[in-house]
Amino acid sequence: MSTEELLHQAIADQPEEDTPRLAFADWLDELGGEANSTRAEFIRLQVMLYRANVEMPETKAARQRAADLLERYRTAWGFPTGQLQSRCVIRRGFVDELIVSDRWAARTLAFLPRHPITHIRLEGFSPDTFEVFEIFGLLEVPAFRKVRSLEVKTEQWIDELIGRLIRLGHFPYLESLSLISTGITPNAVVDIARCPRLARLRTLRVSFVGGYWMDPQHHMLRGVRDEGAVALATSPHLLELRELSLRGAAIGPVGARALVESPNLMNLERLILTGNPYLDKDAQHALRQRFGNRVFL
């Protein structure tokens, strides 16, 4: 492998570390040339800004300098241009986050092998559109190894799509899974709870911000509900969870009891259950007794 390939590989293998990125910046300086030297400066500026805890005049000036460099050299550096700019987030000198929808799927996912992308958001795919899975299948699995956070944000995603997503096996180091206002039912939640590939998860969010869907007979069509809460509480694969967010998920006393009695949630630091009107006073009291100020009702 070339020096450039080795440096890219080091960055991909350790996306949370700054040292490989700074080593890449040093290598760019050694190569010389305006595009390389400005890219090296940009990487160092973004790494510094990422580390900064307090906004100061120096950080404000550095942020403006980084923005100016990116605007001027975006094309020369091979970063997304035009309409794709809004589909990507650049952090610490490289594309870190992709927003993938059916219209831009192929072009945005093309950045996966070339950047240490740690976060992917999928949105807008309809239930009968499987283009995203076809593209996933064409890409080499190693391109997804650096992804730590996966978010699905659309009401169009149903149980079948979520089930297919978690069975891909493309995300071996996934630490965060967020399903926001999807069309799933407890069946998909049970599939998540039973999936051994999700054993690294530290954050799981299943939220129904828009409320519940019901059929004309008032049967609930989506939500976590008690069945899903019981599956999550008893899952042997979710022992590393630090945050479990189930907003507006139609959980009742039975699901609350399962969470309270769960032996598998010992590491939980945040349990978010806001927007669940079926939790009665007894259930709320039991949850506070078990989780204290770690539960949000």
N, C-alpha and C positions, 0 to 999 in steps of 0.2 A: 504494500500500500504506500501511496505517496505521503509526504508530510501533511499535506492538506487533508487527505482522507483520514489519516490517523487522528488529527486534531478534531475533525468533525465527529469521528467515532467516539472520542473521549467526551465531547460535549453531549452527544446522544446518550452515552452510557451513564453520565452523571449530570442530568439536567438541572439538579438543584445546586450544583457546585459552581462557583465563580472562577476557580483556578483554570480549568480548561478554556473558558472563554477569554480570559486575560492572556493565556498562552497563545491563543489564536490571534489576538490583537498584536502581540509582540511579533508573531510570524509575519503578519501583514506589514508591519513597519519595516521588517527586514527585506521584504519584497520590494518596497518602495513604490512610488507612483502616487498620484493624487487620490485616486479612488481607494487605494489600499490604506493610505495613511489616514484619510478621513474616516474610513470604516473602522479602523483601529481606535480612533478618537471617540467615535460614536459608541462603540462597545464599552469602552472605559467609562464614558459619561453615564450610560444607562445602568451599568453595574453599580456605580457610585450612587445614583439616584434611587436605585432599588434598595440599597442598604440604608439610605438616609431616613432617620426617624423623625426629624424636625425640619420644617420648612424654614430656610434661612435665605438671605440675599444670594449666597453662593449657589444654593440648590436651584433657586429660581433662574439664575443666569445659566446654569448648566442645563436645565430643562429646555430653555429657549434655544440654546446652542444645539442641543441634540435634535430638536424639532426642525431647526433650520437645515442642519446637515441631512436629515432624512428627506426633507422636501427636495433638496437639490440633487442628492445622489441616489435616490430610491431606485431608479432604473438601473444605474451602473452597478449597484450592489445586488441586483436580482430580487428585490423585494416586490410584493404585489403592487400593481399600479391600477389606475382607473377605478372602476367600480369594485374591484376586488379589495381595495384598500380597507373598506368598511367591514370586510369579512375576516380580517386578520388583526391580531394584536401583537405588537412587537415589544418584547421585554428583554432587558439585559443583552441587547444587540442582535437578537434573533427572533423569528416568528415563534411565538409561544402559544398562541390560541387561534383556533379556526372556528368560524361559524359556517356550518355546512347546510345548505338548503338544496332542494331538488334542482333549482336553476343553475347553481354554481358548484354543484358537488364535485364534478370531475376536476375543475380548475383549482378549487381550493384544496382538495385532498392531494393534488399533485405536489404541494409543498411539504407533505409529510416526510418523505425520505431525506429532504435537504435541510430541515430545521429541527431543533429539539422541542417539538410541539408537545406540551404537557396537558393541554385542555382542548377538548373538542365539544362544540355544541351542535346538535342536530335539530333542525327546525323545518317545518313546512312540508315534510313528505306525507303524501296522502296514503291511506291504508292500502291502496292497490298499486302503490309505486314502490318498487323494490330496487330502484336504480342504485341507491346508496349501498346495498349489499352486493350488487354486481361489481361496483367499484372497489369495495372492500376486498372482494375476492381476487381482483386483479393485482392489488398491491401486495407486496411481500409483508408477511406478518411482522418481521423485525421493525418495520417502519412504525408500528404501533406500540412497540415496547416502552417507549418513553412517555406514552400518554398516562397521566395519573388521574385526570378528572374528565368524566364523560357526562354531558348534560343533554337531555332530550326535552325540548320546550315547544310543544305543540299539542293541540287537542286531537290531532289526526292519528297519533300513534296509539295502537290498540295492543291487546295481549299478544297477538301473533307476532307483531313487529318487535316488541320488547323481548319476547322469548327467543326470537331468532338472533337478536342483538347480543344477548348474554351468552348464547351458545357459540358465538363466533370463535371465541378463544383468542381474539386479536389483542386483548388488553390484559396481559399477565400481571402487570404491576398497578392495576387500577386501585386507587385509594378513595375516590369520591365518585358516587353515582347519584345524579339528580334527575328525577322525572317530574317535570313541572306542568301541571294542568294537562296531563295526557288523558286518553280515553280508556285507561286500563281498569280492570276489575281486580278483585282479590286473587284471581287465578294467576295473574302476572306477578303479584307480590309473593305468592307462595313459590313460584318458580325462582324468584330472586333469592328467597330464604333457603332454598334447597340447592343453590348453585355453588359447588365447592370452589369454582374459579374466582369467586368474590371474597375469598377469605382474607384478603389484604385490606378490605374496605374499612376506612376510618370514618367516613361520612356517607350517610344514606339519606336522601331527601325524596319523599314521595308526597307531593303537594297538589291540591286541587283548588287553586285560587279562585276559579270561576264557579265554585259550588258543585253540586251533584247533578248527574244526569239521571232522569227517571223515564220509564216508558209510560204510556197512557194509563196503565194500571198502578202507577206509582211504585213500581219495583225499581230499586236502585240499580243502575247499569254500570257505575264505576265507583271507585273509592278503595281504600284499604280495608275498611270495616273490621269487625272483630276477627273474622277468619284470617285476614292478612296480618293483623297485629299479633295473633297467637303464633302464626308461622314465624314471624320475625323474632318474637320473644323466645322461641324454643329452638331457633336455628343454631346448629353447631358450627356454622361457617362464618358467623358474624361476631366473633369474640373480640375483634379488634376495634369495634365501633366506638368512636368518641362522640359523634353527633348523630342522632336519629331525629329527623324532622318529618312529621306526619300532619301537615296543616290541612284543615278542611277535609279530612280523610274518612269521615263518618264512623269514627271509632266510638264504641259504647262501653258500658261497664265490664263486659266479658273481656274485651281487648285490653282495657285498662288493668284488669286483674292479672292477665297474663304478663303484662309488662312489669307490674309490681312484683310478681312472684318469680320472674325470670332469673335463673342463675347465670345467664350468659351475657348480662349487660353490666358486669362489674366495672368495666372501664368507661362507661358512658359519662360524658361531661355535660352534654346538653341533650335534653329530650323536649322537643317542641311539638305541642299538641294543641296549638291555638286553632280556633275555628271548628271545634268538634262539640256541637251543642248536645250530643247524646251522653256526654260525660256528666253524670249526676254528682251531687255534692259528696256522696260517699266515695265515689271513684276518684274525684279530685283530692279528697282528704288522703286516701290511700297512696295516691301518686306522690303527694307532697311528703308523706311520711317516709316513703322509700327513697325519693330522689332529692328532697329538700329544695334548695334554690337552683338545682340543676334542671328542674322541669318548668316549662312555660305553658300555662293553660289559658 
